[in-house]
Amino acid sequence: MFFEIIGWLGTFAVLLAYFLVSFRKISSNSKEYQLLNLFGAIGIILNSAIHGALPSVGLNITWLLIAALALYKIAKK
């Protein structure tokens, strides 16, 4: 049950990030957007790994790395 909740929270975070950018509430270059994507990916990775959904794990590891790199670039500014 714990990993189901984590997975749903991760999904919500990624969808919220997409919604906020799509409706110009936040910028895709913002720390908030990248953090939502980072934590969303972590939640989905944990849930997917428990269920053996390896393609989803791979996709979200990539998603996490992109968000982490973007956060690094933001922090350097």
PDB file of N, CA, C and O in Angstrom:
ATOM      1  N   MET A   1       0.821  -1.199   0.000  1.00  0.00           N
ATOM      2  CA  MET A   1       0.000   0.000   0.000  1.00  0.00           C
ATOM      3  C   MET A   1       0.871   1.272   0.000  1.00  0.00           C
ATOM      4  O   MET A   1       0.539   2.258  -0.658  1.00  0.00           O
ATOM      5  N   PHE A   2       1.988   1.235   0.745  1.00  0.00           N
ATOM      6  CA  PHE A   2       2.882   2.388   0.812  1.00  0.00           C
ATOM      7  C   PHE A   2       3.384   2.772  -0.578  1.00  0.00           C
ATOM      8  O   PHE A   2       3.366   3.948  -0.940  1.00  0.00           O
ATOM      9  N   PHE A   3       3.833   1.780  -1.363  1.00  0.00           N
ATOM     10  CA  PHE A   3       4.389   2.074  -2.681  1.00  0.00           C
ATOM     11  C   PHE A   3       3.312   2.485  -3.681  1.00  0.00           C
ATOM     12  O   PHE A   3       3.606   3.168  -4.662  1.00  0.00           O
ATOM     13  N   GLU A   4       2.075   2.078  -3.442  1.00  0.00           N
ATOM     14  CA  GLU A   4       0.972   2.553  -4.282  1.00  0.00           C
ATOM     15  C   GLU A   4       0.769   4.050  -4.064  1.00  0.00           C
ATOM     16  O   GLU A   4       0.614   4.813  -5.018  1.00  0.00           O
ATOM     17  N   ILE A   5       0.771   4.453  -2.814  1.00  0.00           N
ATOM     18  CA  ILE A   5       0.604   5.879  -2.492  1.00  0.00           C
ATOM     19  C   ILE A   5       1.763   6.686  -3.059  1.00  0.00           C
ATOM     20  O   ILE A   5       1.553   7.754  -3.635  1.00  0.00           O
ATOM     21  N   ILE A   6       2.983   6.186  -2.900  1.00  0.00           N
ATOM     22  CA  ILE A   6       4.167   6.869  -3.441  1.00  0.00           C
ATOM     23  C   ILE A   6       4.049   7.013  -4.958  1.00  0.00           C
ATOM     24  O   ILE A   6       4.360   8.067  -5.512  1.00  0.00           O
ATOM     25  N   GLY A   7       3.599   5.955  -5.622  1.00  0.00           N
ATOM     26  CA  GLY A   7       3.426   5.999  -7.076  1.00  0.00           C
ATOM     27  C   GLY A   7       2.393   7.028  -7.507  1.00  0.00           C
ATOM     28  O   GLY A   7       2.601   7.765  -8.471  1.00  0.00           O
ATOM     29  N   TRP A   8       1.276   7.072  -6.786  1.00  0.00           N
ATOM     30  CA  TRP A   8       0.239   8.049  -7.124  1.00  0.00           C
ATOM     31  C   TRP A   8       0.696   9.475  -6.845  1.00  0.00           C
ATOM     32  O   TRP A   8       0.389  10.387  -7.613  1.00  0.00           O
ATOM     33  N   LEU A   9       1.425   9.673  -5.755  1.00  0.00           N
ATOM     34  CA  LEU A   9       1.957  11.011  -5.472  1.00  0.00           C
ATOM     35  C   LEU A   9       2.955  11.443  -6.544  1.00  0.00           C
ATOM     36  O   LEU A   9       2.970  12.604  -6.954  1.00  0.00           O
ATOM     37  N   GLY A  10       3.781  10.513  -6.991  1.00  0.00           N
ATOM     38  CA  GLY A  10       4.717  10.813  -8.072  1.00  0.00           C
ATOM     39  C   GLY A  10       4.003  11.177  -9.361  1.00  0.00           C
ATOM     40  O   GLY A  10       4.375  12.127 -10.050  1.00  0.00           O
ATOM     41  N   THR A  11       2.972  10.408  -9.674  1.00  0.00           N
ATOM     42  CA  THR A  11       2.181  10.687 -10.874  1.00  0.00           C
ATOM     43  C   THR A  11       1.533  12.061 -10.778  1.00  0.00           C
ATOM     44  O   THR A  11       1.543  12.827 -11.742  1.00  0.00           O
ATOM     45  N   PHE A  12       0.970  12.372  -9.617  1.00  0.00           N
ATOM     46  CA  PHE A  12       0.346  13.673  -9.407  1.00  0.00           C
ATOM     47  C   PHE A  12       1.366  14.798  -9.582  1.00  0.00           C
ATOM     48  O   PHE A  12       1.057  15.821 -10.194  1.00  0.00           O
ATOM     49  N   ALA A  13       2.578  14.621  -9.051  1.00  0.00           N
ATOM     50  CA  ALA A  13       3.611  15.658  -9.151  1.00  0.00           C
ATOM     51  C   ALA A  13       3.982  15.934 -10.605  1.00  0.00           C
ATOM     52  O   ALA A  13       4.105  17.091 -11.006  1.00  0.00           O
ATOM     53  N   VAL A  14       4.160  14.874 -11.395  1.00  0.00           N
ATOM     54  CA  VAL A  14       4.518  15.048 -12.814  1.00  0.00           C
ATOM     55  C   VAL A  14       3.376  15.724 -13.570  1.00  0.00           C
ATOM     56  O   VAL A  14       3.607  16.625 -14.376  1.00  0.00           O
ATOM     57  N   LEU A  15       2.151  15.289 -13.309  1.00  0.00           N
ATOM     58  CA  LEU A  15       1.003  15.904 -13.991  1.00  0.00           C
ATOM     59  C   LEU A  15       0.803  17.351 -13.563  1.00  0.00           C
ATOM     60  O   LEU A  15       0.455  18.198 -14.386  1.00  0.00           O
ATOM     61  N   LEU A  16       1.020  17.642 -12.284  1.00  0.00           N
ATOM     62  CA  LEU A  16       0.911  19.019 -11.807  1.00  0.00           C
ATOM     63  C   LEU A  16       1.956  19.904 -12.477  1.00  0.00           C
ATOM     64  O   LEU A  16       1.654  21.027 -12.881  1.00  0.00           O
ATOM     65  N   ALA A  17       3.174  19.406 -12.597  1.00  0.00           N
ATOM     66  CA  ALA A  17       4.231  20.164 -13.273  1.00  0.00           C
ATOM     67  C   ALA A  17       3.825  20.480 -14.710  1.00  0.00           C
ATOM     68  O   ALA A  17       3.982  21.610 -15.174  1.00  0.00           O
ATOM     69  N   TYR A  18       3.306  19.480 -15.406  1.00  0.00           N
ATOM     70  CA  TYR A  18       2.887  19.670 -16.796  1.00  0.00           C
ATOM     71  C   TYR A  18       1.744  20.683 -16.887  1.00  0.00           C
ATOM     72  O   TYR A  18       1.752  21.557 -17.754  1.00  0.00           O
ATOM     73  N   PHE A  19       0.773  20.563 -16.000  1.00  0.00           N
ATOM     74  CA  PHE A  19      -0.358  21.492 -15.978  1.00  0.00           C
ATOM     75  C   PHE A  19       0.121  22.925 -15.742  1.00  0.00           C
ATOM     76  O   PHE A  19      -0.270  23.844 -16.462  1.00  0.00           O
ATOM     77  N   LEU A  20       0.963  23.107 -14.737  1.00  0.00           N
ATOM     78  CA  LEU A  20       1.424  24.456 -14.390  1.00  0.00           C
ATOM     79  C   LEU A  20       2.226  25.104 -15.512  1.00  0.00           C
ATOM     80  O   LEU A  20       2.108  26.308 -15.738  1.00  0.00           O
ATOM     81  N   VAL A  21       3.030  24.331 -16.209  1.00  0.00           N
ATOM     82  CA  VAL A  21       3.787  24.873 -17.339  1.00  0.00           C
ATOM     83  C   VAL A  21       2.856  25.141 -18.517  1.00  0.00           C
ATOM     84  O   VAL A  21       2.979  26.169 -19.183  1.00  0.00           O
ATOM     85  N   SER A  22       1.942  24.238 -18.772  1.00  0.00           N
ATOM     86  CA  SER A  22       1.035  24.383 -19.915  1.00  0.00           C
ATOM     87  C   SER A  22       0.157  25.617 -19.798  1.00  0.00           C
ATOM     88  O   SER A  22      -0.173  26.249 -20.801  1.00  0.00           O
ATOM     89  N   PHE A  23      -0.224  25.962 -18.562  1.00  0.00           N
ATOM     90  CA  PHE A  23      -1.084  27.119 -18.354  1.00  0.00           C
ATOM     91  C   PHE A  23      -0.307  28.336 -17.851  1.00  0.00           C
ATOM     92  O   PHE A  23      -0.876  29.275 -17.295  1.00  0.00           O
ATOM     93  N   ARG A  24       1.003  28.291 -18.063  1.00  0.00           N
ATOM     94  CA  ARG A  24       1.915  29.406 -17.784  1.00  0.00           C
ATOM     95  C   ARG A  24       1.824  29.927 -16.346  1.00  0.00           C
ATOM     96  O   ARG A  24       1.903  31.131 -16.099  1.00  0.00           O
ATOM     97  N   LYS A  25       1.661  29.010 -15.425  1.00  0.00           N
ATOM     98  CA  LYS A  25       1.678  29.371 -14.004  1.00  0.00           C
ATOM     99  C   LYS A  25       3.107  29.357 -13.465  1.00  0.00           C
ATOM    100  O   LYS A  25       3.438  30.098 -12.539  1.00  0.00           O
ATOM    101  N   ILE A  26       3.951  28.506 -14.053  1.00  0.00           N
ATOM    102  CA  ILE A  26       5.377  28.471 -13.739  1.00  0.00           C
ATOM    103  C   ILE A  26       6.147  28.286 -15.043  1.00  0.00           C
ATOM    104  O   ILE A  26       5.583  27.884 -16.061  1.00  0.00           O
ATOM    105  N   SER A  27       7.426  28.581 -14.995  1.00  0.00           N
ATOM    106  CA  SER A  27       8.285  28.422 -16.171  1.00  0.00           C
ATOM    107  C   SER A  27       8.915  27.036 -16.171  1.00  0.00           C
ATOM    108  O   SER A  27       9.166  26.454 -15.116  1.00  0.00           O
ATOM    109  N   SER A  28       9.163  26.520 -17.356  1.00  0.00           N
ATOM    110  CA  SER A  28       9.852  25.229 -17.454  1.00  0.00           C
ATOM    111  C   SER A  28      11.303  25.341 -16.999  1.00  0.00           C
ATOM    112  O   SER A  28      11.966  24.326 -16.786  1.00  0.00           O
ATOM    113  N   ASN A  29      11.797  26.559 -16.848  1.00  0.00           N
ATOM    114  CA  ASN A  29      13.157  26.785 -16.353  1.00  0.00           C
ATOM    115  C   ASN A  29      13.193  27.025 -14.846  1.00  0.00           C
ATOM    116  O   ASN A  29      14.247  27.331 -14.288  1.00  0.00           O
ATOM    117  N   SER A  30      12.043  26.885 -14.188  1.00  0.00           N
ATOM    118  CA  SER A  30      11.987  27.187 -12.757  1.00  0.00           C
ATOM    119  C   SER A  30      12.403  25.997 -11.902  1.00  0.00           C
ATOM    120  O   SER A  30      12.287  24.839 -12.303  1.00  0.00           O
ATOM    121  N   LYS A  31      12.887  26.324 -10.721  1.00  0.00           N
ATOM    122  CA  LYS A  31      13.262  25.294  -9.750  1.00  0.00           C
ATOM    123  C   LYS A  31      12.033  24.470  -9.352  1.00  0.00           C
ATOM    124  O   LYS A  31      12.133  23.256  -9.173  1.00  0.00           O
ATOM    125  N   GLU A  32      10.887  25.119  -9.214  1.00  0.00           N
ATOM    126  CA  GLU A  32       9.662  24.421  -8.811  1.00  0.00           C
ATOM    127  C   GLU A  32       9.273  23.343  -9.824  1.00  0.00           C
ATOM    128  O   GLU A  32       8.915  22.226  -9.450  1.00  0.00           O
ATOM    129  N   TYR A  33       9.346  23.689 -11.096  1.00  0.00           N
ATOM    130  CA  TYR A  33       8.997  22.730 -12.151  1.00  0.00           C
ATOM    131  C   TYR A  33       9.926  21.524 -12.106  1.00  0.00           C
ATOM    132  O   TYR A  33       9.479  20.379 -12.174  1.00  0.00           O
ATOM    133  N   GLN A  34      11.206  21.789 -11.992  1.00  0.00           N
ATOM    134  CA  GLN A  34      12.180  20.696 -11.988  1.00  0.00           C
ATOM    135  C   GLN A  34      12.064  19.839 -10.729  1.00  0.00           C
ATOM    136  O   GLN A  34      12.239  18.623 -10.799  1.00  0.00           O
ATOM    137  N   LEU A  35      11.773  20.447  -9.587  1.00  0.00           N
ATOM    138  CA  LEU A  35      11.587  19.671  -8.361  1.00  0.00           C
ATOM    139  C   LEU A  35      10.352  18.781  -8.443  1.00  0.00           C
ATOM    140  O   LEU A  35      10.385  17.633  -8.001  1.00  0.00           O
ATOM    141  N   LEU A  36       9.267  19.303  -9.004  1.00  0.00           N
ATOM    142  CA  LEU A  36       8.076  18.467  -9.190  1.00  0.00           C
ATOM    143  C   LEU A  36       8.403  17.263 -10.067  1.00  0.00           C
ATOM    144  O   LEU A  36       7.985  16.144  -9.769  1.00  0.00           O
ATOM    145  N   ASN A  37       9.141  17.486 -11.136  1.00  0.00           N
ATOM    146  CA  ASN A  37       9.527  16.381 -12.014  1.00  0.00           C
ATOM    147  C   ASN A  37      10.464  15.400 -11.317  1.00  0.00           C
ATOM    148  O   ASN A  37      10.316  14.187 -11.468  1.00  0.00           O
ATOM    149  N   LEU A  38      11.420  15.913 -10.560  1.00  0.00           N
ATOM    150  CA  LEU A  38      12.374  15.059  -9.855  1.00  0.00           C
ATOM    151  C   LEU A  38      11.662  14.160  -8.841  1.00  0.00           C
ATOM    152  O   LEU A  38      11.844  12.943  -8.851  1.00  0.00           O
ATOM    153  N   PHE A  39      10.857  14.762  -7.972  1.00  0.00           N
ATOM    154  CA  PHE A  39      10.175  13.971  -6.950  1.00  0.00           C
ATOM    155  C   PHE A  39       9.097  13.079  -7.556  1.00  0.00           C
ATOM    156  O   PHE A  39       8.846  11.979  -7.063  1.00  0.00           O
ATOM    157  N   GLY A  40       8.463  13.551  -8.621  1.00  0.00           N
ATOM    158  CA  GLY A  40       7.502  12.706  -9.318  1.00  0.00           C
ATOM    159  C   GLY A  40       8.157  11.466  -9.888  1.00  0.00           C
ATOM    160  O   GLY A  40       7.631  10.360  -9.761  1.00  0.00           O
ATOM    161  N   ALA A  41       9.301  11.651 -10.511  1.00  0.00           N
ATOM    162  CA  ALA A  41      10.022  10.516 -11.090  1.00  0.00           C
ATOM    163  C   ALA A  41      10.451   9.528 -10.011  1.00  0.00           C
ATOM    164  O   ALA A  41      10.376   8.317 -10.217  1.00  0.00           O
ATOM    165  N   ILE A  42      10.896  10.029  -8.870  1.00  0.00           N
ATOM    166  CA  ILE A  42      11.299   9.137  -7.775  1.00  0.00           C
ATOM    167  C   ILE A  42      10.120   8.277  -7.331  1.00  0.00           C
ATOM    168  O   ILE A  42      10.263   7.067  -7.152  1.00  0.00           O
ATOM    169  N   GLY A  43       8.962   8.896  -7.156  1.00  0.00           N
ATOM    170  CA  GLY A  43       7.780   8.140  -6.746  1.00  0.00           C
ATOM    171  C   GLY A  43       7.386   7.080  -7.749  1.00  0.00           C
ATOM    172  O   GLY A  43       7.052   5.957  -7.373  1.00  0.00           O
ATOM    173  N   ILE A  44       7.424   7.428  -9.021  1.00  0.00           N
ATOM    174  CA  ILE A  44       7.057   6.473 -10.068  1.00  0.00           C
ATOM    175  C   ILE A  44       8.100   5.364 -10.172  1.00  0.00           C
ATOM    176  O   ILE A  44       7.744   4.207 -10.397  1.00  0.00           O
ATOM    177  N   ILE A  45       9.375   5.697 -10.014  1.00  0.00           N
ATOM    178  CA  ILE A  45      10.437   4.678 -10.043  1.00  0.00           C
ATOM    179  C   ILE A  45      10.212   3.654  -8.936  1.00  0.00           C
ATOM    180  O   ILE A  45      10.263   2.450  -9.185  1.00  0.00           O
ATOM    181  N   LEU A  46       9.964   4.125  -7.722  1.00  0.00           N
ATOM    182  CA  LEU A  46       9.770   3.206  -6.597  1.00  0.00           C
ATOM    183  C   LEU A  46       8.582   2.282  -6.837  1.00  0.00           C
ATOM    184  O   LEU A  46       8.679   1.073  -6.630  1.00  0.00           O
ATOM    185  N   ASN A  47       7.472   2.846  -7.269  1.00  0.00           N
ATOM    186  CA  ASN A  47       6.287   2.034  -7.533  1.00  0.00           C
ATOM    187  C   ASN A  47       6.520   1.060  -8.677  1.00  0.00           C
ATOM    188  O   ASN A  47       6.159  -0.112  -8.579  1.00  0.00           O
ATOM    189  N   SER A  48       7.113   1.532  -9.745  1.00  0.00           N
ATOM    190  CA  SER A  48       7.340   0.684 -10.921  1.00  0.00           C
ATOM    191  C   SER A  48       8.318  -0.442 -10.621  1.00  0.00           C
ATOM    192  O   SER A  48       8.145  -1.562 -11.101  1.00  0.00           O
ATOM    193  N   ALA A  49       9.338  -0.151  -9.835  1.00  0.00           N
ATOM    194  CA  ALA A  49      10.323  -1.181  -9.491  1.00  0.00           C
ATOM    195  C   ALA A  49       9.678  -2.300  -8.682  1.00  0.00           C
ATOM    196  O   ALA A  49       9.956  -3.476  -8.919  1.00  0.00           O
ATOM    197  N   ILE A  50       8.830  -1.946  -7.739  1.00  0.00           N
ATOM    198  CA  ILE A  50       8.134  -2.951  -6.920  1.00  0.00           C
ATOM    199  C   ILE A  50       7.270  -3.853  -7.793  1.00  0.00           C
ATOM    200  O   ILE A  50       7.144  -5.047  -7.521  1.00  0.00           O
ATOM    201  N   HIS A  51       6.678  -3.288  -8.835  1.00  0.00           N
ATOM    202  CA  HIS A  51       5.789  -4.039  -9.719  1.00  0.00           C
ATOM    203  C   HIS A  51       6.515  -4.658 -10.914  1.00  0.00           C
ATOM    204  O   HIS A  51       5.892  -5.318 -11.745  1.00  0.00           O
ATOM    205  N   GLY A  52       7.821  -4.448 -11.000  1.00  0.00           N
ATOM    206  CA  GLY A  52       8.594  -5.037 -12.090  1.00  0.00           C
ATOM    207  C   GLY A  52       8.352  -4.392 -13.442  1.00  0.00           C
ATOM    208  O   GLY A  52       8.575  -5.017 -14.478  1.00  0.00           O
ATOM    209  N   ALA A  53       7.896  -3.143 -13.441  1.00  0.00           N
ATOM    210  CA  ALA A  53       7.630  -2.424 -14.690  1.00  0.00           C
ATOM    211  C   ALA A  53       8.914  -1.717 -15.129  1.00  0.00           C
ATOM    212  O   ALA A  53       9.061  -0.507 -14.960  1.00  0.00           O
ATOM    213  N   LEU A  54       9.832  -2.491 -15.691  1.00  0.00           N
ATOM    214  CA  LEU A  54      11.164  -1.968 -16.002  1.00  0.00           C
ATOM    215  C   LEU A  54      11.183  -0.868 -17.056  1.00  0.00           C
ATOM    216  O   LEU A  54      11.992   0.052 -16.930  1.00  0.00           O
ATOM    217  N   PRO A  55      10.334  -0.905 -18.099  1.00  0.00           N
ATOM    218  CA  PRO A  55      10.344   0.229 -19.034  1.00  0.00           C
ATOM    219  C   PRO A  55       9.992   1.552 -18.338  1.00  0.00           C
ATOM    220  O   PRO A  55      10.573   2.592 -18.647  1.00  0.00           O
ATOM    221  N   SER A  56       9.055   1.507 -17.416  1.00  0.00           N
ATOM    222  CA  SER A  56       8.693   2.705 -16.666  1.00  0.00           C
ATOM    223  C   SER A  56       9.835   3.144 -15.753  1.00  0.00           C
ATOM    224  O   SER A  56      10.077   4.341 -15.598  1.00  0.00           O
ATOM    225  N   VAL A  57      10.529   2.198 -15.157  1.00  0.00           N
ATOM    226  CA  VAL A  57      11.697   2.520 -14.331  1.00  0.00           C
ATOM    227  C   VAL A  57      12.747   3.230 -15.186  1.00  0.00           C
ATOM    228  O   VAL A  57      13.280   4.264 -14.784  1.00  0.00           O
ATOM    229  N   GLY A  58      13.042   2.680 -16.353  1.00  0.00           N
ATOM    230  CA  GLY A  58      14.037   3.282 -17.245  1.00  0.00           C
ATOM    231  C   GLY A  58      13.660   4.685 -17.679  1.00  0.00           C
ATOM    232  O   GLY A  58      14.490   5.595 -17.663  1.00  0.00           O
ATOM    233  N   LEU A  59      12.404   4.857 -18.067  1.00  0.00           N
ATOM    234  CA  LEU A  59      11.927   6.175 -18.483  1.00  0.00           C
ATOM    235  C   LEU A  59      12.074   7.183 -17.350  1.00  0.00           C
ATOM    236  O   LEU A  59      12.545   8.300 -17.564  1.00  0.00           O
ATOM    237  N   ASN A  60      11.676   6.792 -16.163  1.00  0.00           N
ATOM    238  CA  ASN A  60      11.688   7.732 -15.050  1.00  0.00           C
ATOM    239  C   ASN A  60      13.070   7.973 -14.470  1.00  0.00           C
ATOM    240  O   ASN A  60      13.304   9.022 -13.870  1.00  0.00           O
ATOM    241  N   ILE A  61      13.989   7.037 -14.631  1.00  0.00           N
ATOM    242  CA  ILE A  61      15.383   7.321 -14.277  1.00  0.00           C
ATOM    243  C   ILE A  61      15.914   8.414 -15.203  1.00  0.00           C
ATOM    244  O   ILE A  61      16.603   9.331 -14.757  1.00  0.00           O
ATOM    245  N   THR A  62      15.594   8.312 -16.479  1.00  0.00           N
ATOM    246  CA  THR A  62      15.990   9.348 -17.437  1.00  0.00           C
ATOM    247  C   THR A  62      15.346  10.681 -17.073  1.00  0.00           C
ATOM    248  O   THR A  62      16.006  11.719 -17.102  1.00  0.00           O
ATOM    249  N   TRP A  63      14.054  10.655 -16.730  1.00  0.00           N
ATOM    250  CA  TRP A  63      13.308  11.857 -16.329  1.00  0.00           C
ATOM    251  C   TRP A  63      13.978  12.499 -15.113  1.00  0.00           C
ATOM    252  O   TRP A  63      14.151  13.717 -15.062  1.00  0.00           O
ATOM    253  N   LEU A  64      14.351  11.670 -14.139  1.00  0.00           N
ATOM    254  CA  LEU A  64      15.012  12.135 -12.929  1.00  0.00           C
ATOM    255  C   LEU A  64      16.360  12.778 -13.251  1.00  0.00           C
ATOM    256  O   LEU A  64      16.684  13.838 -12.714  1.00  0.00           O
ATOM    257  N   LEU A  65      17.141  12.149 -14.117  1.00  0.00           N
ATOM    258  CA  LEU A  65      18.457  12.685 -14.474  1.00  0.00           C
ATOM    259  C   LEU A  65      18.342  14.030 -15.183  1.00  0.00           C
ATOM    260  O   LEU A  65      19.141  14.935 -14.944  1.00  0.00           O
ATOM    261  N   ILE A  66      17.347  14.156 -16.056  1.00  0.00           N
ATOM    262  CA  ILE A  66      17.132  15.435 -16.747  1.00  0.00           C
ATOM    263  C   ILE A  66      16.780  16.521 -15.735  1.00  0.00           C
ATOM    264  O   ILE A  66      17.329  17.621 -15.786  1.00  0.00           O
ATOM    265  N   ALA A  67      15.867  16.213 -14.818  1.00  0.00           N
ATOM    266  CA  ALA A  67      15.474  17.190 -13.795  1.00  0.00           C
ATOM    267  C   ALA A  67      16.658  17.548 -12.901  1.00  0.00           C
ATOM    268  O   ALA A  67      16.848  18.716 -12.563  1.00  0.00           O
ATOM    269  N   ALA A  68      17.450  16.555 -12.519  1.00  0.00           N
ATOM    270  CA  ALA A  68      18.614  16.814 -11.662  1.00  0.00           C
ATOM    271  C   ALA A  68      19.634  17.699 -12.373  1.00  0.00           C
ATOM    272  O   ALA A  68      20.193  18.612 -11.766  1.00  0.00           O
ATOM    273  N   LEU A  69      19.874  17.437 -13.642  1.00  0.00           N
ATOM    274  CA  LEU A  69      20.803  18.264 -14.413  1.00  0.00           C
ATOM    275  C   LEU A  69      20.280  19.693 -14.538  1.00  0.00           C
ATOM    276  O   LEU A  69      21.043  20.650 -14.404  1.00  0.00           O
ATOM    277  N   ALA A  70      18.989  19.837 -14.792  1.00  0.00           N
ATOM    278  CA  ALA A  70      18.397  21.173 -14.890  1.00  0.00           C
ATOM    279  C   ALA A  70      18.511  21.912 -13.556  1.00  0.00           C
ATOM    280  O   ALA A  70      18.808  23.106 -13.536  1.00  0.00           O
ATOM    281  N   LEU A  71      18.278  21.215 -12.446  1.00  0.00           N
ATOM    282  CA  LEU A  71      18.416  21.844 -11.129  1.00  0.00           C
ATOM    283  C   LEU A  71      19.857  22.265 -10.865  1.00  0.00           C
ATOM    284  O   LEU A  71      20.105  23.316 -10.274  1.00  0.00           O
ATOM    285  N   TYR A  72      20.793  21.450 -11.298  1.00  0.00           N
ATOM    286  CA  TYR A  72      22.212  21.790 -11.157  1.00  0.00           C
ATOM    287  C   TYR A  72      22.522  23.078 -11.921  1.00  0.00           C
ATOM    288  O   TYR A  72      23.212  23.960 -11.409  1.00  0.00           O
ATOM    289  N   LYS A  73      22.009  23.179 -13.145  1.00  0.00           N
ATOM    290  CA  LYS A  73      22.249  24.381 -13.952  1.00  0.00           C
ATOM    291  C   LYS A  73      21.592  25.605 -13.324  1.00  0.00           C
ATOM    292  O   LYS A  73      22.159  26.698 -13.348  1.00  0.00           O
ATOM    293  N   ILE A  74      20.400  25.425 -12.762  1.00  0.00           N
ATOM    294  CA  ILE A  74      19.713  26.530 -12.091  1.00  0.00           C
ATOM    295  C   ILE A  74      20.520  26.984 -10.878  1.00  0.00           C
ATOM    296  O   ILE A  74      20.666  28.183 -10.641  1.00  0.00           O
ATOM    297  N   ALA A  75      21.040  26.037 -10.118  1.00  0.00           N
ATOM    298  CA  ALA A  75      21.804  26.358  -8.906  1.00  0.00           C
ATOM    299  C   ALA A  75      23.112  27.079  -9.229  1.00  0.00           C
ATOM    300  O   ALA A  75      23.593  27.879  -8.426  1.00  0.00           O
ATOM    301  N   LYS A  76      23.687  26.800 -10.398  1.00  0.00           N
ATOM    302  CA  LYS A  76      24.944  27.442 -10.792  1.00  0.00           C
ATOM    303  C   LYS A  76      24.760  28.911 -11.136  1.00  0.00           C
ATOM    304  O   LYS A  76      25.728  29.671 -11.101  1.00  0.00           O
ATOM    305  N   LYS A  77      23.550  29.329 -11.466  1.00  0.00           N
ATOM    306  CA  LYS A  77      23.307  30.726 -11.870  1.00  0.00           C
ATOM    307  C   LYS A  77      23.443  31.687 -10.729  1.00  0.00           C
ATOM    308  O   LYS A  77      23.269  32.892 -10.912  1.00  0.00           O
TER     309      LYS A  77
END
